[in-house]
Amino acid sequence: MTRPAAPRPRGALGTGPTAPPTGLRDFYENPAVPVASGAARSRRQARLLARALGPVRSGAPPATVLDLGCGDGTAAATAAEVLAGHRLIGVDWSQDALRRARSRIPSVVRGELTDGGLPFATGSADAVLFSEVIEHLVDPDAALDELRRVLRPGGHLMLSTPNLAAWYNRGLLLAGVQPVFSEVSMRRIHGRPGSQVVGHLRLYTARALRGFLAASGFEAVRIAGAPYHDVPRPLRPLDRAACHVPSLASILLAHARRSGP
């Protein structure tokens, strides 16, 4: 994503009675709101999933991978290079985002996480990419319930989200400065670095994300770190180094499996 305040606002998937009011949905439909993610994070996440799925076996059906909240398809197109041989479907609520995604990925579907759920059968997906979406949702509990429904038992969830406890945010908080990725207004940025509003409603630490996924019916939760593309250039080596300690990384990459029958 080429945008200052973290990953792509693809949270337009959350609509319906428990979801954002009309004003927030209009925000996500605004073509001026960026919907692309950093390519490095997308590749790293796709490689983790490719290792989990394993090679495509001759004669075996390809794995079905849903990119939920695909935005303009940039991240899905990057992932497709790594997930060759698997069936990748982009899903988003925003019609504007889907229009742009169609030029990058062959299969896109309009869907939402609430108000009837996603247009996929129970247990029909082998894996779900859920990249920089959860921080935009009013009801993340209902969203994870729906992700768990469409995944087959043992299916993979690859989720990424900004880290509230990123190494620089710890310093900013000590200095009394609003953390990066957090927003107090939908109109403009107040009290933190950056200038672009992207609609973040919730932020997670590594510990909180791990506990939340486990409580939502996912197991074998592993957290890795990824760098943030908009860190100032002189600080990027430090940001990459922080990825070795996920609790300090800019972006949290969670890999979990759907538990139960």
N, C-alpha and C positions, 0 to 999 in steps of 0.2 A: 504494500500500500504506500502510496506516496502521500503521506499525510502525517502531520505532526503528532497527533495525540493518540497514537496507537492504532492497532489493527483495524481492519475494515468494519464499518458500521453495517453489518449484514443482518442486524437483529430485526429487520423488518419481517422476519419469519414469525415473530411473536405478535399475532393479531387476535382479534376476538374479544370476548367479554372480560377476560382476565389480563388483557394485554394493553399496550400503550394507547392513549387516547388519540383521537383523530389528528391532533396537532403533531404528535410524535410520528405517526405514520406518514403524514405529509413531509416531515423532515427527511425520512428515509427515501421518499420518492423524489426528492429534489435532486436533479441531475448535478448540481454543484457539490453535493456531498460525495466525497471520495469513496469508492467501493473496491479499491485494489489493495492487496497486501504486499509485504516485502517478499521478493522472490526467494531470498536465502532461507527465510522461515518456512515458506511453502515447500521448498525442496527437502529441507531437513525433516519436516513432518511426513512427507511422502516417502522418504527413504525408510523411516521407522515403520510405516505401514507396510511397505513392500517387503521388508524383512519378516514382519509378522505374518503376512499372507503366504510368503514363500513363492517359489517359481510357478508359473502356469504349466500345469501338466498336460501332456499331449492327450487329447480326447476328453479332458475334463472341462466342465463349463467354467467360464471366467467368473471371478468373484464380482459381485455387485457392490460398488462403492458409491455411496451418496455423499455429495458435497453439499451439506445443508447450510444455506446462506451463502451461495456461491458468488454473490455480488456480480461483478462484470465478467467473471469467468477467468480472470488472470491467474489466480491461485490454482484453479482446477486445471488450466492448461499446463501450468508448470508441473503439477502433480501427475498429469497424464503421461508426461515424458518418462517418469520414474515407474509408473504403474502400467506400463505397456502390457497389453494382453488382457487386462481387467476391464470391466464395464463401469465407466464413470458417468454418473448422472448429476448434473448441477440442479439444485433446488433453491428457489428464492421466492419471496412474496412480492418483491418489487418488480413491476412490469418494466420499468426503465432499466433496471439491472439485468433482467433476463434478455431484453432486446440487445444489450451489448454483449452478453455472454454467448448468445447464439453464434456470434462471429468467431468465437474462440474454442468452443467445445461442441461436439455433435449432438449431445442429448441434454436438454434442459426441461424442467417441469416447474410449474407454479405450485407452491405449497406453503402451508403454514403450520406452526407447531400447536396451535390451539384452535378452538372453534371448528371441531370436526377432525383435526389432525392431518397428518401427511397422507398424500394419495398413494400409499404403498401398503401392501398386505403385511400382517403381523409376521415377523420373522423372515422377511424377504430380503434383507440386506446382510451382506457379509461384513461390511465395515461402514462406518460413518466418519466423515471429516467434518468437524465442527469448529471452524477456525475463526476466532475473534467475533463470536456471535453472543456468547453467554453474557458478556458484560453489557449487552444492550437490552436484555430481556427484563420485563416486569416480573414474570413468573418463571424463573429458571427451574423450579421443582417440576412443574408441569412439562417443561421442555424435555428434561431428562427422562421423565416417564414415557414421553412419546418416542424418544430416541431408543429407549430400551424396548419398546413395543416393536419397532420396525427391525431391530437387530435380531438375528438368529441367536440361540443360546451359544455362548462362546464367541459371538461376533465382537469385532474390534471397534472401540471408540477412540478416535484421535482428536483431542480437544486442545485448542490453544487459546490463551487469554493473557492480557497484560498482568504483570506482577505488581501488586500494590507495594510489596516490600522489596522492589528492585534496589540495587545498591545505592543509586543516586537519590531515590525517594527517601531512604533512611536519613541521609544527610539533609535533604530539603525539610523534612519534618522537624529535625532537631533545630533547624534555623527558623522554624515557624512559617515555612513556605508550603503552599498547597502541593501535594504530590503530582508528578506527571501522570497522565492517563485519567486523573479524576476531574470531574466537572461539576460546577455548582449551578450552571445556567445552561439553557439550550440556545441562548442568544449570543453569548460571547464568553471568552475565557476570563476568569478572574483569579488572580493570586498565584498562578503557576506559570512555568515556562510554556511556550507554544502560543499559537494564535488561532487554531482551528477547532471548532466544536464538532465532535463526531458522535455524540449521543451516548456516552457511557453512563449506565445506571448502577452497575455493581462492579466491584473489584475484589480480587482474591489474592491471598498469599498461598504459597505452596501447601502449607499445612491445612488451610481452610479448603482448598480445592480437593485435596486428597480425601479429607473427611466427607465432603459433600458428595463426591462420586461414590464412595463406599456406601453411604447412607441411601443412595439412589438406586442401588441394585447392581453396582459394578464392582468387579474384583480385580486383583492383580494390578492395582493402580501404580503406575510408575510415572514419575515426574522428571522431565529433562528441561534444560534451559535453552533459550535461543536469543540472539541479539536483536536489538531494535534498530531499524534502519535509519531512524531520524536522530539518533544520538550524534552530537557534534563530532566531526571527523577526528579531532585530537583525542577524544575519549573512546573511540571505537575499539582500540586494542584492549582497553580495560573492560569494556562491555563484553567483548568476546571471551575474555578470561573469566568473567563472572559466570558464564554459562556452565563452567565446571562445578559450580555450587548452585544448583537450581533455585534454591531459596533466595539467592541474590540476583538471579538473571532478570533481564528486562521482560522476557516473554516466557510463560510457563507452557510447556508441551506435555500434556497428560495422555498416557496410553493406558486404557483399561479394557476389560472384557465383560460382556454381559453375563451376569451370573444366573444361576437357576435354570429350570427347564423351560 
